[in-house]
Amino acid sequence: MSNYTERKSVLFTLGTFLAILAYSVTFAELRGMSAYVVPAIVWLLAAVLLTKSTIMIRNSIKDKLFVILLILLSLRFTTDVITGLSLGFGLNLLSVSITNIVINILRTLPMIVALESLRTTLTFRIDKLCGSRKRALLIIVITIVMALAYVPITRLLSLLPLTTGGTVQFIVNRLFPLLVESAVLTALAYIGGAIFPVVYMSLVKAYIFIMPVLPVQQGHVRPLAYILTSLLQLVILWAIRSKRMSFREVYDSLLSKRAGMLKRVIHVAMTAFNIVIAGGMLFLLVTGGRLTVVTSGSMTPTLNVGDIVVVTPTQNLQNGTIAVYVGERSLVIHRIVGVTMGNNGTILYVFKGDANDDIDPNPVPREYVMGKMSFKIPSLGLPVVLLTESVGGFSTMSALLISLTVLLYALMLESEVMKLW
């Protein structure tokens, strides 16, 4: 047994050294394909050694692997869909050609395996310490270090010397989501072993590499959504670890067996909601459209406060068309009442609200017009308007809606999966 332990310690030490070397190889300023191949090879060697020195999966949690990962990944991907529908989708900054997808996956996968094996080994070793405070402190340190390990060292060094704008933006938009996600990965490693965080991060990264469109980055809404999603994932893992209850048991405990009719009604309502949302997302993704909620009375009686408007891109803009354009502070949905030419020959559209006496102050260039109204859904967006007014802005409201919606999706998904499991 001692020889086996010593062998694992040697493998762990060598693997850790190679992981640090792979992370630092950026300083070599490699050029061409060697900049991808050399780090990938070093990460691969580190991954092989580290996987031999860690616990890949706990037998006690083995039968729940599929369900747990499915729930956590559904929360992550649903957050992207909801933020995309709220803020809009944009083209992936990474090339989604077959060659680049393969290169990115081969370059990233060994790093994920190495880092998550290292995280798991450190987490299990720390768990053997006696003092609870010391364990908690070291776990926090590991979580922070492993979060920073996913950030290229050149990106970290670019923050020096510290500048207020760049550093604050990095901390809010990048570091905080990474830290909370790293906490989820540490919890996964502690509960089930290295295979959990490896599979989770591999699928998340593959999704980023493969998807041609992703939600746009607009302010702090998307990072805040990721933070809330990761916190919800931590709550799920805590419930699994401490209470050892499945969400099916939690779901059943909320509704007594006597409330059979209410339970069936909720099932039907949740299924209908799921179908409507899935159909709506498919329509918007196919047409390239988006949703917007009317928040003022400038278009009454055609559009009233709380109406949801489906906007689709079009080149057919003419007088009388109701369209959405990007204003100084927010999106504006008004009617086109005139078309003029700018000094440089560009087309400018004149907008006016049906209920307004005056036209909008400035003509709008074509590139600022997002599309025309296809149809409206009366009054369905009133909760959004009320939440926006009560919680203090679109960002906070979006975060609240996202957290509630992903929770609903998690309960629906887990309920259906457990039927099949």
C-alpha positions as CSV (number, residue, x, y, z in Angstrom):
1,M,0.0,0.0,0.0
2,S,2.8,2.4,0.8
3,N,4.5,1.8,-2.5
4,Y,1.2,2.5,-4.3
5,T,0.8,5.8,-2.3
6,E,4.4,6.8,-3.0
7,R,3.9,6.1,-6.7
8,K,0.8,8.2,-6.8
9,S,2.7,11.0,-5.0
10,V,5.5,10.9,-7.6
11,L,3.0,11.0,-10.5
12,F,1.1,13.9,-8.8
13,T,4.4,15.9,-8.4
14,L,5.5,15.3,-12.0
15,G,2.1,16.1,-13.3
16,T,1.8,19.3,-11.3
17,F,5.3,20.4,-12.6
18,L,4.2,19.8,-16.2
19,A,0.9,21.6,-15.7
20,I,2.8,24.7,-14.4
21,L,5.2,24.4,-17.3
22,A,2.4,24.2,-19.8
23,Y,0.7,27.3,-18.2
24,S,4.0,29.2,-18.4
25,V,5.1,28.1,-21.9
26,T,3.5,31.3,-23.2
27,F,6.6,33.2,-22.3
28,A,8.5,31.2,-25.0
29,E,6.7,33.3,-27.6
30,L,6.2,30.3,-29.9
31,R,5.0,31.0,-33.4
32,G,2.8,29.3,-36.0
33,M,1.4,25.9,-35.2
34,S,4.0,25.3,-32.5
35,A,2.2,27.8,-30.3
36,Y,-0.8,25.4,-30.3
37,V,1.0,22.0,-30.5
38,V,3.7,22.4,-27.8
39,P,1.4,23.6,-25.0
40,A,-1.1,20.9,-26.0
41,I,1.5,18.1,-25.8
42,V,2.8,19.3,-22.4
43,W,-0.8,19.6,-21.1
44,L,-1.5,16.0,-22.4
45,L,1.5,14.6,-20.5
46,A,0.4,16.5,-17.4
47,A,-3.1,15.1,-17.8
48,V,-1.9,11.5,-18.2
49,L,0.2,11.7,-15.0
50,L,-2.4,13.5,-13.0
51,T,-5.3,11.2,-13.9
52,K,-3.1,8.3,-12.6
53,S,-2.7,10.1,-9.3
54,T,-6.3,11.0,-8.5
55,I,-9.7,9.5,-7.9
56,M,-11.7,9.6,-11.1
57,I,-15.1,8.7,-9.7
58,R,-16.6,7.9,-6.4
59,N,-18.5,4.6,-6.5
60,S,-21.2,6.0,-4.2
61,I,-22.2,8.7,-6.7
62,K,-21.6,6.6,-9.9
63,D,-25.3,5.9,-10.6
64,K,-26.2,9.6,-10.4
65,L,-23.5,10.9,-12.8
66,F,-25.8,11.3,-15.8
67,V,-28.7,13.0,-14.0
68,I,-26.4,15.5,-12.1
69,L,-24.4,16.5,-15.1
70,L,-27.6,16.8,-17.2
71,I,-29.2,19.2,-14.7
72,L,-26.1,21.4,-14.3
73,L,-25.5,21.6,-18.0
74,S,-29.1,22.4,-18.7
75,L,-28.9,25.3,-16.3
76,R,-25.8,26.6,-18.1
77,F,-27.1,26.3,-21.6
78,T,-30.6,27.6,-20.7
79,T,-29.0,30.7,-19.2
80,D,-27.3,31.3,-22.6
81,V,-30.5,30.9,-24.5
82,I,-32.4,33.3,-22.1
83,T,-29.7,36.0,-22.1
84,G,-29.5,35.6,-25.9
85,L,-33.2,36.2,-26.3
86,S,-33.1,39.1,-23.9
87,L,-29.9,40.8,-25.2
88,G,-29.6,39.4,-28.7
89,F,-27.3,36.9,-30.4
90,G,-24.1,37.7,-32.2
91,L,-21.6,35.8,-34.3
92,N,-19.1,33.7,-32.4
93,L,-15.8,35.5,-32.3
94,L,-14.0,32.1,-32.8
95,S,-14.0,30.6,-36.2
96,V,-16.4,27.6,-36.3
97,S,-14.7,25.9,-39.3
98,I,-14.1,22.1,-38.8
99,T,-10.3,22.7,-38.6
100,N,-10.5,25.4,-35.9
101,I,-13.0,23.4,-33.9
102,V,-10.8,20.3,-33.9
103,I,-7.7,22.4,-33.0
104,N,-9.5,24.2,-30.2
105,I,-10.8,21.0,-28.7
106,L,-7.5,19.2,-29.0
107,R,-5.7,22.2,-27.4
108,T,-8.2,22.7,-24.6
109,L,-9.2,19.1,-23.6
110,P,-5.8,18.1,-22.2
111,M,-5.7,21.3,-20.2
112,I,-9.1,20.6,-18.7
113,V,-8.2,17.0,-17.8
114,A,-5.0,18.1,-16.2
115,L,-6.4,21.0,-14.2
116,E,-9.5,19.1,-13.0
117,S,-7.4,16.1,-12.0
118,L,-5.1,18.4,-10.1
119,R,-8.1,20.1,-8.4
120,T,-9.6,16.8,-7.4
121,T,-6.3,15.5,-5.9
122,L,-5.7,18.6,-3.9
123,T,-9.4,18.7,-2.7
124,F,-9.2,15.1,-1.5
125,R,-5.9,15.6,0.3
126,I,-7.1,18.7,2.0
127,D,-10.3,16.9,3.1
128,K,-8.1,14.6,5.3
129,L,-6.9,17.6,7.4
130,C,-8.3,17.8,10.9
131,G,-9.1,21.4,11.3
132,S,-12.3,22.5,9.6
133,R,-11.2,26.2,9.4
134,K,-7.9,25.2,7.8
135,R,-9.7,22.9,5.3
136,A,-12.1,25.7,4.4
137,L,-9.4,28.2,3.9
138,L,-7.3,25.9,1.7
139,I,-10.4,24.9,-0.4
140,I,-11.0,28.6,-1.0
141,V,-7.4,29.1,-2.1
142,I,-7.6,26.1,-4.4
143,T,-10.8,27.4,-5.9
144,I,-9.2,30.8,-6.6
145,V,-6.0,29.4,-8.0
146,M,-7.8,26.9,-10.3
147,A,-10.1,29.7,-11.6
148,L,-7.1,31.8,-12.5
149,A,-5.5,28.8,-14.2
150,Y,-8.1,29.0,-16.9
151,V,-7.1,32.6,-17.7
152,P,-4.0,32.9,-20.0
153,I,-1.0,34.3,-18.2
154,T,-0.7,37.0,-20.8
155,R,-4.2,38.2,-20.0
156,L,-3.3,38.4,-16.3
157,L,-0.1,40.3,-17.0
158,S,-1.9,42.7,-19.3
159,L,-3.6,44.1,-16.2
160,L,-0.3,45.4,-15.0
161,P,0.0,48.3,-14.4
162,L,-3.5,48.4,-12.9
163,T,-5.9,50.6,-14.7
164,T,-9.3,51.3,-13.1
165,G,-11.4,50.7,-16.2
166,G,-9.7,47.6,-17.5
167,T,-9.3,46.0,-14.1
168,V,-12.8,46.6,-12.9
169,Q,-14.2,45.3,-16.2
170,F,-12.0,42.2,-15.9
171,I,-13.0,41.6,-12.3
172,V,-16.8,42.0,-12.9
173,N,-17.1,40.4,-16.3
174,R,-14.5,37.7,-16.2
175,L,-13.1,37.0,-12.7
176,F,-16.3,36.8,-10.6
177,P,-18.0,34.4,-13.0
178,L,-14.8,32.3,-13.1
179,L,-14.6,32.2,-9.3
180,V,-18.2,31.0,-8.9
181,E,-17.8,28.5,-11.7
182,S,-14.6,27.2,-10.1
183,A,-16.5,26.7,-6.9
184,V,-19.0,24.6,-8.8
185,L,-16.1,22.5,-10.2
186,T,-14.5,22.1,-6.8
187,A,-17.9,20.9,-5.4
188,L,-18.2,18.5,-8.3
189,A,-14.7,17.1,-7.7
190,Y,-15.4,16.7,-4.0
191,I,-18.7,14.9,-4.5
192,G,-17.9,12.6,-7.3
193,G,-14.2,12.7,-8.4
194,A,-12.4,14.1,-11.3
195,I,-14.7,12.8,-14.1
196,F,-17.5,15.2,-13.0
197,P,-15.6,18.5,-13.6
198,V,-13.8,17.1,-16.6
199,V,-17.0,16.2,-18.4
200,Y,-18.8,19.4,-17.4
201,M,-16.0,21.8,-18.5
202,S,-15.3,19.7,-21.7
203,L,-19.0,20.1,-22.8
204,V,-19.1,23.8,-21.9
205,K,-15.9,24.5,-23.9
206,A,-17.0,22.3,-26.8
207,Y,-20.3,24.2,-26.9
208,I,-18.5,27.5,-27.1
209,F,-16.3,26.3,-29.9
210,I,-19.1,24.8,-32.0
211,M,-21.9,27.3,-31.7
212,P,-22.0,29.8,-34.6
213,V,-23.9,32.3,-32.5
214,L,-23.7,33.2,-28.8
215,P,-25.3,35.8,-26.6
216,V,-23.8,39.2,-27.0
217,Q,-21.9,40.9,-24.2
218,Q,-24.0,43.9,-23.1
219,G,-22.9,45.5,-19.8
220,H,-22.8,43.2,-16.8
221,V,-26.0,41.3,-17.5
222,R,-24.5,38.1,-19.0
223,P,-21.8,37.7,-16.3
224,L,-24.4,38.3,-13.6
225,A,-26.5,35.6,-15.2
226,Y,-23.6,33.2,-15.1
227,I,-22.9,34.0,-11.5
228,L,-26.6,33.4,-10.5
229,T,-26.6,30.1,-12.5
230,S,-23.4,28.9,-10.8
231,L,-24.8,29.8,-7.4
232,L,-27.9,27.8,-8.2
233,Q,-25.7,24.9,-9.3
234,L,-23.9,25.1,-5.9
235,V,-27.3,24.9,-4.1
236,I,-28.1,21.8,-6.1
237,L,-24.8,20.1,-5.3
238,W,-25.1,21.1,-1.6
239,A,-28.6,19.5,-1.5
240,I,-27.3,16.3,-3.1
241,R,-24.3,16.2,-0.7
242,S,-25.9,17.2,2.6
243,K,-29.5,16.0,2.4
244,R,-28.9,13.2,-0.1
245,M,-32.2,14.0,-1.7
246,S,-32.9,13.9,-5.4
247,F,-34.9,16.7,-6.9
248,R,-37.7,14.2,-7.6
249,E,-38.0,13.8,-3.8
250,V,-37.9,17.5,-3.2
251,Y,-40.5,18.0,-6.0
252,D,-42.8,15.4,-4.5
253,S,-42.3,16.8,-1.0
254,L,-43.6,20.2,-2.2
255,L,-46.9,18.6,-3.3
256,S,-48.6,16.1,-1.1
257,K,-50.1,13.0,-2.5
258,R,-53.5,14.3,-1.8
259,A,-53.0,17.1,-4.2
260,G,-53.2,14.9,-7.3
261,M,-55.3,17.2,-9.4
262,L,-53.0,20.2,-8.6
263,K,-50.0,18.1,-9.5
264,R,-51.5,17.2,-12.8
265,V,-52.4,20.8,-13.6
266,I,-48.8,21.9,-12.8
267,H,-47.4,19.1,-15.0
268,V,-49.7,20.2,-17.9
269,A,-48.9,23.9,-17.4
270,M,-45.1,23.2,-17.2
271,T,-45.3,21.0,-20.4
272,A,-47.2,23.7,-22.3
273,F,-44.8,26.4,-21.1
274,N,-41.9,24.2,-22.2
275,I,-43.4,23.7,-25.7
276,V,-44.2,27.4,-26.2
277,I,-40.7,28.5,-25.1
278,A,-39.0,25.8,-27.3
279,G,-41.1,26.8,-30.3
280,G,-40.5,30.5,-29.7
281,M,-36.7,30.0,-29.4
282,L,-36.7,27.9,-32.6
283,F,-38.6,30.6,-34.5
284,L,-36.3,33.4,-33.3
285,L,-33.2,31.4,-34.1
286,V,-34.4,30.5,-37.6
287,T,-35.6,34.0,-38.4
288,G,-32.8,35.8,-36.6
289,G,-35.4,37.8,-34.6
290,R,-35.7,38.9,-31.1
291,L,-38.3,39.9,-28.5
292,T,-38.8,43.4,-27.1
293,V,-41.3,44.6,-24.5
294,V,-43.2,47.9,-25.0
295,T,-42.5,50.1,-21.9
296,S,-44.0,53.4,-22.9
297,G,-47.3,54.6,-24.4
298,S,-45.8,56.4,-27.4
299,M,-47.3,53.9,-29.8
300,T,-50.8,53.6,-28.4
301,P,-53.3,52.4,-29.5
302,T,-51.3,50.3,-31.9
303,L,-49.0,49.1,-29.2
304,N,-49.7,49.3,-25.4
305,V,-47.4,49.1,-22.4
306,G,-46.7,45.4,-21.7
307,D,-47.1,44.2,-25.3
308,I,-44.4,41.8,-26.5
309,V,-43.2,42.6,-30.0
310,V,-41.5,40.0,-32.2
311,V,-38.9,41.8,-34.3
312,T,-37.3,40.2,-37.4
313,P,-34.5,41.6,-39.6
314,T,-35.6,42.9,-43.0
315,Q,-34.3,45.0,-45.8
316,N,-37.9,46.1,-46.7
317,L,-38.2,49.3,-44.7
318,Q,-40.6,51.9,-46.0
319,N,-43.1,54.5,-44.8
320,G,-45.6,53.1,-42.3
321,T,-43.4,50.2,-41.2
322,I,-43.2,49.8,-37.4
323,A,-39.5,49.1,-36.6
324,V,-37.0,48.9,-33.8
325,Y,-33.9,51.0,-33.7
326,V,-31.1,51.5,-31.2
327,G,-31.6,54.8,-29.4
328,E,-29.3,56.7,-27.1
329,R,-30.3,54.9,-23.9
330,S,-32.5,51.9,-25.1
331,L,-34.2,50.3,-28.0
332,V,-37.0,52.4,-29.5
333,I,-40.0,50.9,-31.4
334,H,-41.7,53.6,-33.5
335,R,-43.2,53.9,-37.0
336,I,-41.2,55.1,-40.0
337,V,-42.8,58.3,-41.4
338,G,-40.0,59.4,-43.8
339,V,-36.9,58.4,-45.6
340,T,-34.1,60.9,-46.4
341,M,-30.5,60.9,-47.6
342,G,-27.6,61.9,-45.5
343,N,-24.6,64.1,-46.5
344,N,-22.5,61.1,-47.4
345,G,-25.3,59.4,-49.4
346,T,-26.5,57.1,-46.6
347,I,-30.2,56.3,-46.1
348,L,-31.7,57.9,-43.0
349,Y,-35.1,56.9,-41.6
350,V,-37.4,59.3,-39.8
351,F,-39.4,57.8,-36.9
352,K,-42.4,58.9,-34.9
353,G,-44.5,57.4,-32.2
354,D,-48.2,57.1,-33.1
355,A,-49.2,58.9,-29.9
356,N,-46.5,61.6,-30.2
357,D,-47.0,65.0,-31.7
358,D,-43.4,65.4,-32.9
359,I,-41.1,63.2,-34.9
360,D,-38.1,61.6,-33.1
361,P,-35.2,64.1,-32.7
362,N,-32.6,62.5,-35.0
363,P,-33.0,60.5,-38.3
364,V,-31.7,56.9,-37.9
365,P,-29.1,55.3,-40.2
366,R,-29.9,51.9,-41.6
367,E,-27.3,50.1,-39.5
368,Y,-29.0,51.2,-36.3
369,V,-32.4,49.7,-37.4
370,M,-32.7,46.2,-35.9
371,G,-35.7,45.1,-37.8
372,K,-39.5,45.5,-38.3
373,M,-42.3,44.3,-36.1
374,S,-43.7,40.9,-37.3
375,F,-46.5,40.6,-34.7
376,K,-47.3,41.4,-31.1
377,I,-48.4,39.4,-28.1
378,P,-50.8,41.7,-26.1
379,S,-50.0,42.4,-22.4
380,L,-47.9,39.3,-21.9
381,G,-44.9,41.5,-21.0
382,L,-46.6,43.4,-18.2
383,P,-44.7,41.4,-15.5
384,V,-41.4,42.5,-17.1
385,V,-42.5,46.1,-17.0
386,L,-43.6,45.9,-13.4
387,L,-40.4,44.1,-12.4
388,T,-38.3,46.7,-14.2
389,E,-40.0,49.5,-12.4
390,S,-39.9,47.8,-9.0
391,V,-36.4,46.2,-8.8
392,G,-34.5,49.1,-10.3
393,G,-33.6,48.5,-13.9
394,F,-33.3,46.0,-16.7
395,S,-30.1,44.4,-15.5
396,T,-31.5,43.5,-12.1
397,M,-34.8,42.4,-13.6
398,S,-33.0,40.2,-16.1
399,A,-31.0,38.5,-13.4
400,L,-34.1,37.8,-11.4
401,L,-36.0,36.4,-14.4
402,I,-33.1,34.3,-15.4
403,S,-32.6,32.8,-12.0
404,L,-36.3,32.0,-11.7
405,T,-36.5,30.6,-15.2
406,V,-33.5,28.3,-14.9
407,L,-34.8,27.0,-11.6
408,L,-38.1,26.2,-13.3
409,Y,-36.3,24.5,-16.2
410,A,-34.2,22.5,-13.7
411,L,-37.2,21.2,-11.9
412,M,-39.0,20.3,-15.1
413,L,-35.9,18.6,-16.6
414,E,-35.1,16.7,-13.4
415,S,-38.7,15.6,-13.0
416,E,-38.8,14.2,-16.6
417,V,-35.3,12.6,-16.4
418,M,-36.1,10.8,-13.1
419,K,-39.1,9.2,-14.8
420,L,-36.8,7.6,-17.3
421,W,-33.9,6.9,-14.9
